Amino acid sequence: MKRWGLRVLLFPLSSSRALSSTTDAEVLTKYRRSLRVPVSDRFWEAFVAASERPLRPSLALTHRRRGGPVTKGTRVPWWPLGYFVDEDRGLDVGHVTGQYYLQEAAAMLPVAALVEGLPPRGPLEEEEEEDRRRRFVAVDVCAAPGGKTIQLSQVPNVSLVANDASSSRLASLAHNVARCGAVVAISHSDGERLLLREELQEGCDLVLLDAPCSGDTQSRRSEVTLAAQLLRNNESPAGTKKKKRQRKDDVADLVETQKRLLRAAVRALRPPKGRVVYSTCSLDPRENEDVVAAILDEFKGEIELDPPDLFKGIESDLLPGTARLWPQTYDTAGFFAARLVRRVEESPPPGRRKKHPQKKKESLLLKSALEAYLRERWDLPSAEGVVDLESDVVRRGPDLWLAPPDLPLDVTKLNRPGAKLLGALAVRGKAVASDTALAAALHSGQVKCFHDFAVHIGPRLVDRRSAKLQSDTQLIAYLRGDDLRLPRHCIAPPDGTLRGAVLVVVHPTSDLVLGLAKVVGGNKEQHNNNEEESSLSSSSSSGEKVHLKNQLP
């Protein structure tokens, strides 16, 4: 079940206008001067050649990986879960099921720098046991489409808010986070506005700011020459309604945006030792070293550069302590990264250090009701521990969500509080609107399961009620959205009554849950969402096939 045998045709992108060799040379000469880095002709020729080669495929593993090596590739030097691979894996089952995320190797550098050297138990060293166990509060400021968010979600003891200001990119962020099984709160806000919220002021342990930039290193991804990429950034196609591209005077506007975001990120850092990584996919010093130097000067005495060990060998000559990753060094895209840290305070003002929020009684009520639901409706002998004690269970409207704990924000007011598990059915046409009513719905089974329930709770339930696929054909059909008809013996439990939702498992010997399907009793579709309404008796003959209605989102 390694590949589907499918391919996507990739059409090279043409430049906005034909370029003469003279124009190319002029563009590259001007760009070389703008980088302000004294390099030899040999180095420059290697840089241009590397910038015009197709990107080397790479991926980052997630915690959903199941059994055996996913890849035989070479490990990315700065990220233990990152691998260079020999071909694009975008149509592999492993990618579609969230066992890994396709991510350019250079883009893995900022998260690796952010988390290197984190204490294993928590960010505080006070005597109170409660504080020592608190999770790191993290914000990914410009998160879409989600590669770095997913990467950061793999780090233990991190509670994460992923934010993006673009409404058009928010859907891809939510989809990728859900596919890879990450419990992440998602916010749709201007990055500066989010970071300057009162709840986050000096309340963040980790801030990842992969800032909007000119993207002058993206020629490898665009499959154009470096000169063509630079001209794209400096031209705005006339007579079109496409999004305006960066013109020459726009770099100054970008720099102001970058400073504004980094300034807000610094103010959100918890003293002492809160850290922010600032990064771009540009090599323009105005967007990189100059921005960092300006913020260091503005917050002199409050923050300092804190280069991690992984910056050794790629340190910038323009600002020591920051990293400048040239494309030819590791055959990647170009990248810049800097890590800044709040300085240690010997005696912080009383009351300045923020405590993490206490778990609400309502959360404990809902968690208890969820465990009762799993025992009574999914036949789980003991549901204790199925729901991570470090996670919060919260209600928004009629829905039950699994949310990252210890966040100073009210996650129910964000775009997505976390992973959407279950929804209470309306009672006499009225939606459930209280924690008590939702808990009652869980006890009575008057709920419907969402896809996140299968991803996050499902692995503990595969022996209780699941349909185990037997072939690549069935796997492809399910992922395509088709309904399934499986022999009765392929569905657990082998005896008893099948009812409502069942988990769909990728392989008979695996606990990797793909999603949900719904038993259609008597081969007739049931339109009532109540999971108790449709069932199939175990008296069916062993040769009879069970109709499962696909419930993939």
N, C-alpha and C positions, 0 to 999 in steps of 0.2 A: 504494500500500500504506500509506496514511496512517491509515485508520480501519477498524474492523471493522463499523461500523454497529450497534453494540450500545450499550445504555445500562443503567445501574443506577438503580432507583427509590430515591430518598432520602426517608425519612419523617422529618419534624421530630420532635425529641425534646420531649416535654412536660415541664413542671416537676413536681416531686414533689407539689405541691399547688397549688390555684388561689390566685392572688395578687390581692389587692385593690390599687387604685391607692394607697391610703394605706399599705399594707404596702410596696409598691415604693418609695415616697418615703422611708419610714423607713429601709429597708435601704440605699438609695443615699446618704442623708445620713450615716448612720453610716460607710459605706465611704469617703466623701469625707473625713471627719475622720481616718480611720485612715491615709490616704495621707500626711498631714502635709505636703502640698505646697500652698502658697497659690496657688490658680488662680482666674481670673475665672469668673463664671457662664457666659459665652460659651464659654470653654475647656472647662468641665465638660460643658455640653450637647453640644459637639462630641465629647467623649470618650465619653459615653454612647451617642450616635447611632452612632459608629464601632464601638463594642463590640457593637452589636446588628445590624450589617449582616452578610450572608453573607461568608465569607472570600474574598478575592481569590485565584483560582487562581495557583499559581506552581510552578516546577520548577527543578531543578539538573541540568545536563548532566554526563555521565560520559565517560570516555575511550573507551567503546564506541560513541560516536556515529560514524556513518558517512555522509559525503557530504551536501551541501546543508544548508540551515537546518532545524533541527528545529522551530523556532517563530519566529513573526514578532512575538513579544511584546516588552515593554519590559524592559530590563535592571534587575535588582535593584541598588540603588546600592552595596551593600557586598560583593557577590560577583560576579566577572566571569562565572561560569558559571551564574548564577541569572537567571531570567526570570519576569516576570508574564505570564500568558497570558489569553486571552479566555474560556476554558471549561475544564472539568475534562478532563484528558488520561489518566485512569486506565485507559481501555480502548484507548488508542493502542498500536500495535505498538512504537513507540519506548519506551514505558514498560515493556511486557511483556518486551521484549528487553534491558532495562537500558541503553538509550541515554540515558535521563534518569530521575531519581527525583522523584516528586511530593513537594515539601517546602515548607512554609509559609515565606514570605520572611523573617519575623522569626527563624525558627529557624536561618537561615543565618548570622546575626550572630555567634554565639560562635566558630565555626570561622574565620570571616574575621578576627576579632579575634586569635585564637590565632596565626595564621600570618603576619599582616602584619609585614613587616620581617625575616623570617627570612633568614639568610645563604644564598646559593645553593648552596654546596658542602658544608656540614655545620656542626655546632654547635661544633666545637673549632677553636681558632686556634693550636694548638701547631705546632712545626716539623715533627713527624713527618708524612710524607705520609699514612700509614695513618690517623692520627687526623683529619686534615683531610677525609678522604673518608667518614668514618663517618656513617651516617644518623642522623636525629633519632629518638630513642626516644619514642614517644607512647602515652598511655593514654586511652581514652575510658571514663570510669568507669561511667556510666549510659547505655549505648549503645542499647538496644532502643527502637524497631524498626530503627534503623540509618541514618537520614537523615544525621546529622552524621558518623557513621563513614564512610559512602560519600563524603561531601563532603571529609573530611580525607584519605581515601585517594587523592584526586586530586592532592594536593600532592607535588611531587618530593622525594625523599630522606627520606621519612617511613616508619618501620617502626612498625606500629600494633597494639596490643592493644585489642580492644573487649570490654568487660566488662558484664555485667548480673546483678543479684542475683535477678531473677525467672525461674524456670524456665519459666513459661508464655509469656514473651516472647522466650525465647532462640531458638526455632524461626524466628520472623519475622525476627530479626536475621540468622541464618545464611542464610535464604532470600534476603533482600534483598542481602546482601553478595555472595553467589554470583551472583545475577542480574545485578548491575552489574559483575561481573568484578574485584572488589577482592581483593587478597591481604592478608588480615587474620587475625591469630590471635584466637580468640574464647575468652573466659574466663567461667565461671559462678561468681561468688564475691560475697560481701559486698564492697562497694567499699572500705571502710576496711581490711578484712583483706588485700585484694589490694595496696593501696598501701603497707601496712606490712610487706610481705614483705621479707626481708633483701636479696634481689636487686634490689629497686626502690628501696631507701633511697638517696636522692641519686643516683638513676640515670636519672631521666626528664627529658628536655628539654622535653616538652610534655605537659600534662595538661588534658583537657577534662572539666569537671565541670558537666554540666547536671543540677542537683540535683533530687531529688524536692521538690515544692512544692504549695501549695494550688491552683494553677491558676486563680486568680481572673480571668484574662484569656481563658478558654476559651469564653466565651459565643458567640463567632463560630463556632467549630468545632462547638459543640453545637447551634447554631441555636435558642437561647433568649434571653430578655431577660437583661440584666446582673444585675438583681435576682434572677431565678430561678437564675442560675448561682451567685451568692453564697449564696443559701439552700441550694442543693445542697451547697455546701462546708461549711455550718454545721449540716446535719441528717444524722442517721443514720436511714434509713427503718425504722420499727418493723415487727416481724413478718416480716422478710425475712432470707434467708441470704446476701444480696449482700455484696460486699466493703464493709466499714465506710467511710463517707465521713467527711471531716474535720469534727469538731465544734469549737466555739469554743476549748476548751482544748487541741485537738490542734495548733494552730499552734505552741505552745511546744514540743511534742514534735518537730514538723517542724524547727524552728529548731535544736534540739539535734542532730538528725541532720545537718542542713546544716553546722553547725560541725564536727561530728566528721569528716565527709567532707572538708571544705576543709582542716582541720588535717592530716589524713593526706596530702592532695595536696601541701601545702607541704613536708612532710617528705620527700616522694618527689622533689622537684625537685633537679636537678643544679646545684651551684654552680660557677661563677656563671652567671647569665642564664637558668636554667631558668624556665619560665613556666607559669602555670595560668590558665585562664579559668573563672570561676565564673558560672553563668547560671541563671535560672529563667524560667518563663512566668507569673510572678506580678508584681504591682506593689506588694505589701505591703512596706513598708520593713523590717518585722521580719525578713523572709526574705531581704532584699537588702542594702541599705546597712548595716543593723545587724550582719548576719553578717560582712560584709567588714570593717567597722570593728573588730569584736571580734577577728578574726584578725590584722589589722594590729597591734593593740595587743599581742596575745599574742606575736607574733613581731617585735616592734619591733627595728629594726636589722638584721633578716635578710631581710625582704621589703619591697616597696614597690609602690604602684600604678604601672602602666606603661601609661597610656591610649594606644591606637593612634590614628592620624589619623582613622580612620573614626568615632570617637566624637564628632567635632566636629558640633555641631548637635543632638545627642541626649544631651548630658551631663546627669547628674543634678544637681539643685539641692541635694539632701540630702547627697551625698558627691561633691564634684568629683573627676573622674578616672574615674568609673564612668558607665555608659550606662543611661538609662531611655527605652525606646522606647514612646511613646504610640501607640495604635492609629490616631489621626487623622493622625499626622505623615506616614506613607507608606502609609496604608490597609492596615495589617497587623494581626496580633495584637499584644498588648502583650508586652514582654520587658524583662529586665534583664540586664546583663552587666558584669563587671569583670575586668581583666587584672592579675595580680600577678606579680612577677618576683623571683627570688633576687638579692640584691645582689652586685655584683662584689667578689671577694676579691683583695686585692693579692698575698697569698702564702698560698694554701691549704695546710693541713697536709700533710706528705708522705704519700703513699699514699691521701689522701682522695678524689682524683678517680678515678673508676672507668674502667677501660679496657673497650672493647667486646669481646665474646667473639670468639675466633678461629674461623675456619671449621674444622670437624672434617674429618679425612681421610675419615670415612664419608660426609659430605655430598658431597665431591668424587668419591668412588667411585660414588655413586648418580647424580650428575649426568652422569658419563661414561657410565654404563650407560644412562641415559635417552636421551642423544644417540645411542648405538649403536642403541637400539630404534627411534628415529625414522628412522635411515638404513636399517635392515634391514627394518623392518616397515611403514613408511609411504613407502618409496622416496624419501626426501629426500636429495639428493646430498650436501649438507653441513648437518649439524645444529648446527654450532657457532654459538652466538649465539641459537639458538631459545629456550633457557632463559637468562633474564636472569642475567648473571654476578653481579649484585648480590643475587640471591635465593638462599635456601637450599633445598636439596632434602633432605628428611628422611623417615625411616621411622617409622611407628607401626603396630605389628602387621605385617600383610602389605601395608599400603598405603603408597604414595609420595605425599608432600605437597610442594607448593610453599609455603614459609614466608617471612614477612618476616625479613630478616637483622638482625644486630646487636642482637637483643633479649637482655637479661640473663636472661630466664626460659627454662626448658626448655619449649619450645612443645609438645613431644610429650606433656606432662602436662596441657595445657590441654584445654578442651572440644573445640576444633578448632584444629589447628596452623596452618591456612591454607587453601589450595586443594587439594582431594583429586583427584589426577591419575589414578593407576593402582593396581590391586590385583593382587597375585600370586595365582594359582590354587593351591589346596591340592595338595600332592604326597602321593599315597597316603593321602589323608584327613587329612594333617597340614598346618596352616597354616604359612606362611613366618614365621620368627621371628628373622631376622638380616639385617643389611645385605648380607652376602655372598650369602645365598640370594635376596634380592630382586633384587640385581644379576644373578644367574644367570637368574632368571625373566624379566627384561627382555631379556637377550641371546637367550633361547630363544623369546620371544614368548608365554610362558605367563602372560599378564596380561589383565585386562579394563580397559576405559577407563571413567572416570567423567565426569559432566557437566562438571566443572571443567577436564578435559583439553581438551574442545572449546572452552571459553571462552578459556582462557589459551594453549594451544599451537595450537589449531585454525587461527587466521588465517594461520599460516605454511604450512599444509598443504592449503589449499582446492584447489590445483591438482593435488594428488597423489591425493586420494580424497575426493570430496564429491558430494552430491546438491544440485543448485541448483533451488530452487522457482521455478515459472513463473507463479503466480497467487495472488491473495488467498485463493482457495478452498483451495489447497494449504497456504498459510501458516496459515490458521485451523485447518485439520484437524490439522496437525502440533502446533500450540500447544495444541490441545484434547486431545492424547494419542493421536490416531488413527494407525494404520499408513498407509503411503503406497504407491502403485503408480505409478512414474514411468517414462517412456520411457527406454530405454538411453542415448540421446544426452544426457540431462539429468544424467548421472552421470560424473564424472571419475575416472580417465582414460577417454577415449573408446575406447581399445583396451586389451587386457590382461585380466587376471582380477580381477573384483571379489571381495573377501574381507572377512569380518568387519565391523567397524565402519566407517561412513562419516560424514563431517561433513555436517550439513544447513545449507545456506546460504540466507539470506533472499531473495536475488535473483541472477540470473545474472551481474550485473556487480559484485556486492558481495563483500566478505570478512567480513561480519558473520555469524558462526557462531551458529546457534540452539541446537544441541545435537548429539546422535548418533542414528543409526539403524543397524540391523543388516541386512545382506543375508541374505535367507532363500533358500537354494539350492533350486532346483526348486520354488519356491512352497510349500515345506514349512518350518515353523518348526524351527529348530535350538535345542535347549535347552542345549547345551554353551556355557559362557561363553568358551572359548578362541576368540580372534578368527580363528584359522586354520581353524576347523572348517567354517564355512559360506562358500560361494563360488559365483560364477556366471561361467561362461566367456564370453569375448568373442565366441564363435561364435554367441551368440544373435542372432536376426534383429533388425534395427534397429527393427522395429515392436513387438517384445515389450517388455512392461513388467516392471520389476524390483520385487519385493516388498521393502519396507523396513519392518522392525519398529521402531516408535517406542521410543526409549530415554530419553525425557525423565524426570527424577526425579519 
